Amino acid sequence: MYPPEAPVPASFKRFAFLVQQLEQTLKAALGTAIQQVFGTEVPAAQLSLQPTRKEFAGQFTLVTFPFTKTLGKGPEQIGQAVGEWLVANSPLVSGYNVVKGFLNLEIADTEWVKAFEQLLLKPAGAPVPTGGPQNVVVEYSSPNTNKPLHLGHLRNNFLGYSVAEILKATGATVTKANLVNDRGIHICKSMLAYQQYGQGETPQSAGIKGDHLAGKYYVLFEKHYREQVRQLEAEGVAPDVAKRQAPMMLEAQDMLRAWEAGDEQVVSLWKQMNGWVYEGFDATYQNIGVDFDKYYYESGTYLLGKERVEEGLQKGVFFRKEDGSVWVDLKEEGLDEKLLLRADGTSVYITQDLGTAELKYQDFGYDLSVYVIADEQNYHMQVLKAVLQKLGKPYADAIYHLSYGMVDLPSGKMKSREGTVVDADELVREVVDAAQAATLEKGKTEGLSEDELAQLYHMLGLGALKYYLLKVDPKKRMLFNPEESVKLEGDTGPFIQYSHARIAAILRKAAEMGISQAADLSTLTELPAAAREMVQELGRYASVVQEAARTFSPAVVAQYAYDVARAYNRFYTDIKIFTEPNETSRSFYVALSAQTGRTIKASLGLLGIQVPDRM
């Protein structure tokens, strides 16, 4: 099983090439220094390096406390002596400072230049192996065909798409799967309301998308159903009984049974309304830039799930109650008893999930199956895994629930049945409009055609929305603030996108001036601090991808992309690239800019965010 919580050394989190080469070289130099100064050998494995804290000069820090007994000196004395020897004898170290028991080491500029040359040999976007699973299915979106996608679905879609792209970046074969919940009582609710109140309305006659039309009748069902419940309660019926006995609920249950029995009229209506919804979903998916390699439908998996329930009964791991319903006892697993099949023979969510898990394994033989599902379903996913384990399925342990926090509004939790959701299509329109307004206000649209401008506004709007939803750790519940989400400056997607556009402009100017990026950098012996920091940031790309893959967290990539853009803006402010008198330095700065642009593009690409070359 892939260990998403596997510990990652602190130094590995900050560096990529440095971990593999520079850190090893530095450890060897430290070992030599200790041998020369104190006459004692300390194995390299005992020399633990960590990133230097930002308030101190240096890039690597050696903690000297562990060596006081072995070397017979205080931690500060050890640091001073080792630091002095390294500066005097090792070309690797250009300076040092000691803070109590911490020896902070500054790496020579020539080493940063060498590191940058190595970066150019390993471009951002190349596979970054992790040693994790190589055959992965990531299931996300999983919409219900009784309503359009909303804000919560957007977080799910963006998260699933990004995790799939991050796992691909490790060299894994990844299949993006979408299980469409196209049957069940909730679908029958919208069908029943349409049957009773629709009067033949269609998406064309109504002038709205099919998924919105289905959602309209889902809300209408809830309205009339609640009226019936209130009426029954007024007649003295207990609230819980009223909810079960309300006529519309009984009719919806009858419709579900009729659908499972293959009633021609019900199935025809189901196909018609689902067809409308699929067209609406496809338009939304295309608009928000997510895709899928494989679609599964609950209507095509629940029967296989029923077979697994029958298998469990035969094996004696499930049991049937007097009313005919089928259950599994998971009390030993701390999960209580779970319904697998209703008394009337109709299936529940877990029924089709059993079938889908098997179908996915038959299709792809995965060694990891990621379910991107909100944390409200934690119990459900624990049950699914436990049931499959009881059935002895070989793929049970490969299931991983990427549990993410729900999205709340300032006014509280969203509820589809009450119509209190933030509609995905409407929200995308709003952020695109906000991007247009902000771009026009800055007056940076010269030379772009109307089509190019429309593409730019859409790119910036989606960049703002995706980044806002992905920069928060998936496990955290988040509050969606509409005003904050569409800001195009600060810690936002458009700020990072703008940094890429600025770099593209710099590269165009450099090409016009004939500045080569292929200069011999061996004569470059000094770097300004901003350039050194830039090389260090770019070197983190591989380790960031690995950490994001281990933790299934696009937030790690989002933070990194922002760090790179911020560092480049400091670099751009501090260094005047085109007035730099030294030709080699000028070529280096242009090459460094180009590598930064590639890294930003690759990083945002893992989040499903495109980058513009002009803004």
C-alpha positions in Angstrom: 0.0 0.0 0.0 1.3 3.5 -0.9 2.2 5.3 2.3 0.7 8.9 1.9 1.9 9.8 5.4 5.5 8.5 4.9 8.0 10.9 6.6 10.1 13.0 4.3 13.4 14.4 5.6 13.3 18.1 6.1 16.3 18.7 3.8 14.6 16.6 1.1 11.6 18.8 1.3 13.6 21.9 0.3 16.1 20.6 -2.1 16.2 18.2 -5.1 19.6 18.2 -6.8 21.2 19.3 -3.5 19.9 16.2 -1.7 21.4 13.9 -4.3 24.8 15.6 -4.9 25.6 18.8 -3.0 24.5 17.5 0.4 26.6 14.3 -0.1 29.6 16.4 -1.0 29.1 18.7 1.9 28.8 15.8 4.3 32.1 14.4 3.0 33.8 17.8 3.6 32.3 18.0 7.1 33.7 14.5 7.9 37.1 15.6 6.7 37.0 18.8 8.7 36.1 17.0 11.9 38.9 14.4 11.3 41.4 17.2 10.7 40.4 19.4 13.5 39.6 16.9 16.3 41.3 13.7 15.1 38.1 11.8 15.3 36.1 10.1 12.6 32.4 10.7 12.4 30.4 8.6 9.9 28.5 10.6 7.2 25.3 8.9 8.4 25.6 10.8 11.7 26.0 14.2 10.0 22.4 15.4 9.8 21.9 18.5 7.6 18.8 20.7 7.6 17.9 23.8 5.7 19.2 27.0 7.3 16.5 29.2 8.8 15.7 32.2 6.7 16.8 34.7 9.3 20.4 33.5 9.2 22.9 33.5 6.3 23.5 30.1 4.8 21.8 27.2 3.0 22.7 24.2 5.2 22.8 23.8 8.9 24.7 21.2 11.0 23.4 20.6 14.5 26.6 20.2 16.7 25.0 19.2 20.0 25.2 15.4 19.3 29.0 15.6 19.0 29.9 17.3 22.3 30.6 14.0 24.1 32.5 12.4 21.2 34.7 15.5 20.5 35.0 16.7 24.1 34.1 20.3 23.2 31.0 22.6 23.5 28.6 22.9 20.6 29.6 26.4 19.8 33.3 25.5 19.9 32.7 22.6 17.5 30.8 24.9 15.1 33.5 27.6 15.1 36.4 25.2 14.5 34.6 23.2 11.8 33.4 26.4 10.0 36.9 27.9 10.0 38.4 24.8 8.6 35.9 24.5 5.8 36.2 28.1 4.7 40.0 27.8 4.6 40.2 24.4 3.0 37.0 23.6 1.0 36.0 25.4 -2.2 32.4 24.3 -1.4 31.9 26.6 1.5 32.3 30.4 1.2 31.2 31.4 4.7 29.7 30.3 8.0 28.0 31.5 11.2 27.4 29.8 14.5 24.2 30.2 16.5 24.5 28.3 19.7 24.7 24.6 18.6 23.9 25.3 15.0 26.6 25.7 12.3 25.1 27.5 9.3 27.1 27.0 6.1 27.1 29.3 3.0 27.6 27.4 -0.3 30.1 29.0 -2.7 28.5 30.8 -5.8 30.5 28.5 -8.1 28.6 25.6 -6.7 25.2 27.3 -7.4 26.2 27.9 -11.0 27.1 24.2 -11.3 23.8 23.3 -9.7 22.0 25.5 -12.2 23.7 23.8 -15.1 22.6 20.4 -13.7 19.0 21.8 -13.6 19.1 22.6 -17.3 19.9 18.9 -17.9 16.7 17.9 -16.0 13.9 20.2 -17.2 10.9 20.8 -15.1 8.1 18.5 -16.2 10.4 15.4 -16.6 9.2 12.3 -14.6 10.1 12.4 -10.9 10.1 8.8 -9.6 8.9 8.1 -6.1 9.0 4.3 -5.8 5.2 4.4 -5.3 2.4 2.6 -7.2 2.8 2.5 -10.9 -0.8 1.7 -11.9 -3.3 4.1 -10.4 -7.0 4.8 -10.9 -8.1 8.2 -9.6 -11.9 8.4 -9.3 -13.3 11.9 -9.0 -16.3 14.1 -9.8 -19.0 11.4 -9.4 -21.9 13.7 -10.0 -25.6 12.9 -9.4 -27.8 13.3 -12.5 -30.5 15.2 -10.6 -28.6 18.5 -10.3 -25.9 20.6 -11.9 -22.3 20.8 -10.6 -21.8 23.3 -7.8 -18.9 24.8 -5.8 -18.3 21.6 -3.8 -18.0 19.7 -7.1 -15.5 22.2 -8.4 -13.2 21.4 -5.4 -13.6 17.7 -6.1 -12.9 18.0 -9.8 -9.9 20.3 -9.4 -8.5 18.1 -6.6 -9.0 14.8 -8.5 -7.6 16.2 -11.8 -4.6 17.7 -10.0 -3.8 14.6 -8.0 -3.9 12.5 -11.2 -1.5 14.9 -12.9 0.9 14.9 -10.0 0.9 11.1 -9.9 1.5 11.1 -13.6 4.5 13.3 -13.0 6.1 10.6 -10.9 6.0 8.3 -13.9 2.9 6.3 -12.9 0.3 5.2 -15.3 -2.9 7.0 -14.2 -6.5 6.5 -15.3 -8.9 9.3 -14.5 -12.3 7.7 -13.8 -15.7 9.3 -13.3 -18.5 7.2 -11.6 -21.8 8.9 -12.6 -24.5 8.4 -10.0 -27.4 8.0 -12.5 -29.9 5.9 -10.5 -31.4 5.9 -7.0 -34.1 7.6 -5.0 -32.6 11.1 -5.5 -32.8 10.7 -9.3 -36.4 9.5 -9.0 -37.3 12.6 -7.0 -36.4 14.9 -9.9 -38.0 12.5 -12.4 -41.2 12.4 -10.4 -41.4 16.2 -10.0 -40.8 16.6 -13.8 -43.5 14.0 -14.5 -46.0 15.9 -12.3 -45.1 19.5 -13.1 -42.9 19.5 -16.2 -45.6 19.9 -18.8 -43.1 18.7 -21.5 -40.5 21.3 -20.8 -37.1 20.7 -22.4 -33.7 22.4 -22.2 -34.4 23.9 -25.6 -37.8 25.2 -24.7 -36.6 26.5 -21.4 -33.4 27.9 -22.7 -31.3 26.4 -20.0 -28.7 23.6 -19.7 -30.1 20.1 -19.1 -28.4 19.6 -15.8 -29.9 22.9 -14.6 -33.3 21.8 -15.7 -33.0 18.5 -13.7 -31.9 20.5 -10.7 -34.9 22.7 -11.0 -37.2 19.8 -10.5 -35.1 18.3 -7.7 -35.7 21.5 -5.8 -39.4 21.5 -6.8 -39.8 18.0 -5.4 -38.3 19.1 -2.1 -40.7 22.1 -1.9 -43.9 20.0 -2.4 -42.6 17.1 -0.3 -42.0 19.5 2.7 -45.4 20.9 2.3 -46.9 17.4 2.5 -44.8 16.6 5.6 -46.0 19.8 7.3 -49.6 18.9 6.5 -49.2 15.4 8.0 -47.6 16.8 11.1 -50.5 19.3 11.4 -52.8 16.3 11.4 -50.9 14.8 14.3 -48.6 12.5 12.5 -45.2 12.1 14.2 -42.4 14.0 12.2 -40.3 10.9 11.4 -43.4 9.0 10.3 -44.6 12.0 8.2 -41.3 12.1 6.4 -41.7 8.4 5.4 -45.4 8.5 4.6 -45.6 11.8 2.6 -47.2 10.9 -0.7 -44.4 12.2 -2.9 -41.8 10.1 -1.0 -43.9 7.0 -1.4 -44.3 7.7 -5.1 -40.6 8.3 -5.6 -39.9 4.9 -3.9 -42.5 3.3 -6.2 -40.7 4.8 -9.1 -37.4 3.4 -8.0 -38.8 -0.1 -7.7 -40.4 0.3 -11.2 -37.1 1.4 -12.6 -35.3 -1.6 -11.2 -38.0 -3.8 -12.6 -37.4 -2.3 -16.0 -40.8 -0.4 -16.3 -40.7 0.9 -19.9 -42.3 4.3 -19.2 -40.0 5.0 -16.2 -36.9 3.9 -18.0 -37.8 6.1 -21.0 -38.1 9.2 -18.8 -34.9 8.3 -17.0 -33.0 8.0 -20.3 -34.4 11.3 -21.5 -33.6 13.3 -18.4 -30.2 11.8 -18.0 -29.4 12.5 -21.6 -30.1 16.2 -20.9 -27.9 16.1 -17.8 -24.9 14.4 -19.6 -24.9 17.2 -22.2 -24.8 19.8 -19.4 -22.0 18.0 -17.5 -19.9 17.7 -20.7 -20.2 21.4 -21.4 -19.2 22.2 -17.8 -16.2 19.8 -17.8 -14.9 21.3 -21.0 -15.3 24.8 -19.7 -13.4 24.1 -16.5 -10.7 22.1 -18.1 -11.0 18.6 -16.6 -11.3 15.3 -18.4 -11.7 11.6 -17.8 -10.3 8.4 -19.4 -13.1 6.2 -18.2 -16.8 6.6 -17.3 -18.7 4.2 -15.0 -22.4 4.5 -14.4 -24.1 3.3 -11.2 -26.9 1.8 -13.4 -24.2 -0.4 -14.9 -22.5 -1.4 -11.7 -25.2 -2.0 -9.1 -26.2 -5.4 -10.5 -22.6 -6.6 -10.1 -22.7 -5.2 -6.6 -25.8 -7.3 -5.9 -23.8 -10.4 -7.1 -21.1 -9.5 -4.5 -23.8 -9.3 -1.9 -25.1 -12.7 -2.8 -21.5 -14.0 -2.7 -21.2 -12.6 0.8 -24.4 -14.4 1.9 -23.1 -17.7 0.5 -19.8 -17.2 2.3 -21.6 -16.5 5.5 -19.9 -13.0 5.9 -23.2 -11.2 5.4 -26.6 -12.0 6.9 -30.3 -11.5 6.0 -32.7 -10.0 8.5 -36.3 -11.1 9.0 -37.6 -8.4 6.7 -35.4 -9.7 3.9 -32.7 -6.9 4.0 -29.1 -7.9 3.8 -26.5 -6.6 6.3 -22.8 -7.0 7.2 -21.6 -7.1 10.8 -18.5 -4.8 11.2 -18.6 -4.3 14.9 -15.2 -6.0 15.3 -13.8 -3.4 12.9 -15.5 -0.7 15.0 -18.0 0.1 12.3 -21.3 -1.4 13.6 -23.7 -3.1 11.2 -24.2 -1.9 7.6 -27.1 -2.3 5.3 -26.1 -3.7 1.9 -29.5 -4.4 0.3 -33.0 -3.1 1.2 -35.9 -5.4 2.2 -37.6 -4.7 -1.1 -34.4 -5.9 -3.0 -33.3 -2.4 -4.1 -29.7 -1.5 -3.8 -28.0 1.2 -1.7 -24.8 3.2 -2.4 -22.5 0.6 -1.0 -24.1 -2.0 -3.3 -23.0 -0.3 -6.5 -19.6 0.7 -4.9 -18.8 -3.0 -4.5 -19.5 -3.5 -8.2 -17.6 -0.5 -9.3 -14.5 -1.5 -7.3 -14.5 -4.8 -9.0 -15.1 -3.4 -12.5 -12.2 -1.0 -12.1 -9.9 -3.8 -11.0 -11.0 -6.0 -14.0 -10.4 -3.1 -16.4 -7.0 -1.8 -15.0 -5.6 -4.2 -12.4 -4.7 -1.2 -10.3 -2.2 -1.3 -7.4 -3.8 1.9 -6.0 -7.4 3.1 -6.4 -7.9 6.7 -5.2 -11.4 7.8 -4.3 -11.7 11.6 -4.1 -14.7 11.9 -1.9 -15.6 14.5 0.8 -14.9 13.7 4.5 -18.6 13.3 5.1 -18.2 9.9 3.5 -15.3 8.7 5.7 -17.5 6.1 7.4 -18.9 4.9 4.1 -15.4 4.4 2.6 -14.2 2.5 5.7 -17.2 0.2 5.3 -16.4 -0.3 1.6 -12.9 -1.3 2.3 -13.9 -3.6 5.3 -16.6 -5.3 3.2 -14.2 -6.0 0.4 -11.6 -7.4 2.9 -14.3 -9.7 4.3 -15.0 -10.9 0.8 -11.3 -11.6 0.4 -10.9 -9.3 -2.7 -7.2 -8.8 -3.7 -7.8 -5.1 -4.4 -9.3 -4.3 -1.0 -6.0 -3.0 0.4 -5.3 -0.9 -2.7 -8.2 1.4 -1.9 -7.2 4.8 -0.7 -9.8 7.4 0.3 -8.6 11.0 -0.4 -10.9 12.6 2.1 -11.2 16.3 1.6 -12.9 19.0 3.7 -16.3 20.4 2.6 -16.7 23.9 1.2 -18.8 26.2 3.3 -20.3 29.6 2.5 -20.3 32.5 4.9 -24.0 31.9 5.4 -23.4 28.2 6.2 -23.5 24.8 4.6 -24.7 24.5 1.0 -27.8 22.4 0.4 -28.7 21.3 -3.1 -32.3 20.3 -2.3 -33.0 23.8 -1.0 -31.2 25.5 -3.9 -28.7 27.2 -1.6 -25.6 26.2 -3.6 -23.1 28.2 -5.6 -23.7 27.0 -9.1 -20.4 26.0 -10.9 -21.3 27.5 -14.3 -22.4 30.8 -12.7 -19.3 31.0 -10.5 -16.9 30.4 -13.5 -18.7 33.2 -15.4 -18.2 35.5 -12.4 -14.5 34.9 -12.0 -13.9 35.3 -15.8 -15.8 38.6 -15.7 -13.7 39.6 -12.7 -10.5 38.7 -14.6 -11.6 40.8 -17.5 -12.3 43.8 -15.3 -9.0 43.6 -13.5 -7.0 43.1 -16.8 -8.7 46.1 -18.4 -8.1 48.2 -15.4 -4.4 47.5 -15.7 -4.5 48.4 -19.4 -2.4 45.4 -20.5 -4.4 44.2 -23.5 -2.6 46.0 -26.4 -2.1 43.9 -29.5 -4.5 41.1 -28.6 -7.5 40.2 -30.7 -11.0 39.7 -29.3 -10.6 35.9 -29.4 -7.2 36.1 -27.7 -8.6 38.4 -25.0 -11.5 36.1 -24.4 -9.1 33.2 -24.0 -6.9 35.3 -21.7 -9.9 36.3 -19.4 -11.0 32.7 -19.2 -7.5 31.5 -18.4 -7.1 34.1 -15.7 -10.5 33.5 -14.2 -10.1 29.7 -14.0 -6.6 30.3 -12.7 -8.0 32.4 -9.9 -10.7 29.8 -9.0 -8.5 26.7 -9.2 -5.7 28.2 -7.2 -8.1 29.4 -4.5 -9.6 25.9 -4.1 -6.3 24.0 -4.4 -4.0 26.1 -2.2 -5.8 24.9 0.9 -4.7 21.5 2.2 -7.3 18.9 1.0 -8.0 17.6 4.5 -9.0 21.1 5.7 -12.6 22.3 5.6 -12.6 25.6 3.8 -14.8 28.7 3.7 -15.5 30.0 0.3 -15.4 33.8 0.2 -16.7 34.9 -3.2 -15.0 38.3 -3.0 -11.6 36.9 -1.9 -11.8 34.2 -4.5 -11.8 36.6 -7.5 -8.9 38.8 -6.3 -6.2 38.8 -9.0 -3.3 39.9 -6.9 -1.3 38.6 -3.9 -1.3 34.8 -3.2 -3.4 34.0 -6.2 -3.2 32.1 -9.5 -3.3 35.2 -11.7 -0.2 36.6 -9.8 1.7 33.5 -10.7 0.3 33.6 -14.3 1.4 37.2 -14.6 4.9 36.2 -13.5 5.0 33.7 -16.4 3.8 36.4 -18.9 6.5 38.8 -17.6 9.2 36.1 -18.2 7.9 35.4 -21.7 8.2 39.1 -22.4 11.8 39.1 -21.1 12.7 36.2 -23.3 11.2 37.9 -26.4 13.3 41.0 -25.7 16.4 38.9 -25.1 15.9 37.2 -28.4 15.5 40.5 -30.2 18.8 41.7 -28.6 20.6 38.5 -29.6 21.3 37.4 -26.0 22.3 33.7 -25.9 21.2 31.4 -23.1 24.0 28.9 -24.0 26.9 30.9 -22.7 29.8 29.2 -21.0 29.1 29.7 -17.3 32.3 28.3 -16.0 33.8 31.8 -15.7 30.9 33.0 -13.5 32.2 33.1 -9.9 29.9 35.5 -8.2 26.1 35.7 -7.9 23.8 38.2 -6.4 21.7 36.9 -3.5 18.5 37.1 -5.6 20.0 34.8 -8.3 21.3 32.4 -5.7 17.8 32.2 -4.1 16.3 31.7 -7.5 18.5 28.7 -8.3 17.7 27.2 -4.9 13.9 27.6 -5.5 14.1 26.0 -8.9 16.0 23.1 -7.4 13.1 22.2 -5.2 10.8 21.2 -8.1 11.4 17.5 -8.0 11.1 17.2 -4.2 7.9 19.2 -4.3 6.4 16.8 -6.8 7.4 13.8 -4.7 6.0 15.3 -1.5 2.7 16.2 -3.2 2.5 12.7 -4.6 3.1 11.2 -1.2 0.6 13.3 0.6 -1.9 13.6 -2.3 -1.9 17.3 -1.8 -1.9 19.8 -4.7 -1.6 22.5 -2.0 2.1 21.6 -1.8 2.5 22.4 -5.5 0.4 25.6 -5.2 2.6 26.9 -2.4 5.7 26.1 -4.4 4.5 27.9 -7.6 3.8 30.9 -5.5 7.2 30.8 -3.8 8.9 30.6 -7.3 6.9 33.5 -8.6 7.6 35.6 -5.5 11.3 34.8 -5.7 11.4 35.7 -9.4 9.7 39.1 -8.7 12.4 39.8 -6.1 15.0 38.7 -8.7 13.5 40.9 -11.4 13.4 43.9 -9.0 17.0 43.5 -7.7 18.7 42.7 -11.0 18.6 44.8 -14.2 19.0 42.0 -16.7 19.4 44.1 -19.9 21.8 46.7 -18.4 24.1 44.1 -16.9 27.5 44.9 -18.3 28.9 41.4 -18.0 27.9 39.4 -21.0 28.1 36.0 -19.2 26.0 37.3 -16.3 23.4 38.6 -18.7 23.2 35.3 -20.5 22.9 33.5 -17.1 20.1 35.8 -16.0 18.1 35.2 -19.2 18.7 31.4 -18.9 17.6 31.6 -15.3 14.5 33.4 -16.3 13.7 30.8 -19.0 14.1 28.0 -16.5 11.8 29.8 -14.1 9.2 30.2 -16.7 9.4 26.4 -17.5 9.1 25.6 -13.8 6.1 27.9 -13.3 4.4 26.4 -16.3 5.0 22.8 -15.2 3.9 23.5 -11.6 0.7 25.3 -12.6 0.1 22.5 -15.2 -0.1 20.0 -12.3 -2.9 22.1 -10.9 -4.7 22.2 -14.2 -3.9 25.9 -14.6 -2.7 27.3 -18.0 -0.2 30.2 -18.3 -0.4 33.1 -20.7 2.6 34.4 -22.7 1.1 37.9 -22.9 -1.0 39.9 -20.4 
